Amino acid sequence: MSKIPFGPTYDEMLHPEHQDPAVRKLAEKALRENELDPINLFNITWKNGGNGEVRKIVLPKALTGVDANIVVMLGKYFPSGSHKVGPAYATLIEGCVDGTILPGKHTILGPSTGNFGIGVSYITNLMKYDAIVIMPDNMSKERYERIRKYGAKLDLTPGSESDVILTLERTYELKKDPKNATLAQFELLPNYRFHRYVTGNSAIEAVKGIGNGRIACFASAPGSAGTLAAGDEIKKMFPECKIAALEPHECSTLTNGGLGQHRIEGIGDKMCTLIHNILTTDFIVQIHDDDCVRGLEVIHSGTDVLVQHGVDPKIAESMKELFGVSGICNILGAIKMAKYLKLGPNDNIVTIATDGFDRYDSVIDNLRHRELEVTDHVLDRWFSDVFVETDTSRILDTRGDAAKEKLFQQKEKDWLKFGYSKEYLDSMRHPEFWEKEYAKIKTYDEKIKAIRGKEI
Ligand SMILES: Cc1ncc(COP(=O)(O)O)c(C=O)c1O
């Protein structure tokens, strides 16, 4: 018998103000003082403890070169340093209240390319489960250090970001042992539920008071495609909203089945994930991987260059730590879509920075090693090439039936081999599938409340 770990409902993650005030107070304190206090589960939210606002930055137009407002929601302030802790928690708590993932009985498996693995090792530490993170052996070293720090074991498979299929195969091997329970981010719907409900509604709140207060486009690069699900909720509220899925030009699986190595950690995993709602994806946009790494270096080290180009010095300084490589990819996708959709100063595009700079020092060291000389002159050139001069090439409109069919076929190719039936995959071709899955939030919230603090 163990005590059920005590954590928030979906509603309490979207609305921390609905949490018990005493819990909220302790959670705020723990956020500042002790990241391994289990009360931090209540800090899994996009909202700032102080004013209750969604943590975001509206990018300076001197950087984006477009009239539309690009609003970036900031994932680095979540416990463990990225919003991926949200889906990790949602998947674990759903399994827990369903009685399929039990503390003391199950070891948690977390297939990942990094941030989800960090999230899994973090919440399993807080909720007292043993965990194994299965990930490629060639990701940024900061990721392994964090996972070890939080106490999960690492099981490494060969390769890098786009070799995530090897991690899935390894997970399927380990899963044969009934003692192991998988938090399968690419396959399980809690990831969809968390992002559609918590991230989607937070995005809707984030644009209040900006431009026309609506969202014209949501741009996000799928790894698991969990974050992309925020778009489904945004589209419900603002039917004109276009959803753009971004992928590396070097691994253009969604555009044309292309497979290749790339440098944008966390996205472009050589597949159409099971939980990707193809029905609502309007555009697929390719972004060059090195543009993202160079863009990150411009923002992190090129404060003077940004200021020379008209960015407010305080804002330039404040942006240094806010983004990782995939955050820059999302920003570049948002700029492309603003140009493509010809959006004006009243229009808002929302995108996401999954994590911050803290896990990319080694990626920047590698860039500097490859480029030999990164002077202000070079940063100035990259500022223009990467941001302001972004063009509208490599945008695929996927609203037509033929484009959707191609994506459905990619999904079949990727998932029939893991034992999912054609019938199940076909059921995802209908909006009812997604609505039914989404509606389960209410039941899960009731179950989480009912089971809090009890023994199982
Ligand atoms: C750095 C980074 N960016 C983007 C993503 C993609 O997010 P999602 O899995 O929700 O599609 C991930 C996922 O792990 C990530 O780690």
The ligand as an SDF file (V2000), in Angstrom:
LIG
                    3D

 16 16  0  0  0  0  0  0  0  0999 V2000
   13.2220   21.4110  -26.9270 C   0  0  0  0  0  0  0  0  0  0  0  0
   11.9470   20.8490  -27.4390 C   0  0  0  0  0  0  0  0  0  0  0  0
   11.2590   21.5490  -28.3510 N   0  0  0  0  0  0  0  0  0  0  0  0
   10.1000   21.0990  -28.8710 C   0  0  0  0  0  0  0  0  0  0  0  0
    9.5760   19.8860  -28.4850 C   0  0  0  0  0  0  0  0  0  0  0  0
    8.3220   19.4060  -29.1310 C   0  0  0  0  0  0  0  0  0  0  0  0
    7.2240   19.4170  -28.2890 O   0  0  0  0  0  0  0  0  0  0  0  0
    6.0880   18.3280  -28.4460 P   0  0  0  0  0  0  0  0  0  0  0  0
    6.6700   17.0000  -28.0330 O   0  0  0  0  0  0  0  0  0  0  0  0
    5.0180   18.7750  -27.5510 O   0  0  0  0  0  0  0  0  0  0  0  0
    5.6930   18.2980  -29.8850 O   0  0  0  0  0  0  0  0  0  0  0  0
   10.2500   19.1260  -27.5220 C   0  0  0  0  0  0  0  0  0  0  0  0
    9.7640   17.8330  -27.0890 C   0  0  0  0  0  0  0  0  0  0  0  0
   10.3790   17.1130  -26.3580 O   0  0  0  0  0  0  0  0  0  0  0  0
   11.4490   19.6260  -26.9890 C   0  0  0  0  0  0  0  0  0  0  0  0
   12.1540   18.9500  -26.0780 O   0  0  0  0  0  0  0  0  0  0  0  0
  1  2  1  0
  2  3  1  0
  2 15  2  0
  3  4  2  0
  4  5  1  0
  5  6  1  0
  5 12  2  0
  6  7  1  0
  7  8  1  0
  8  9  2  0
  8 10  1  0
  8 11  1  0
 12 13  1  0
 12 15  1  0
 13 14  2  0
 15 16  1  0
M  END
$$$$
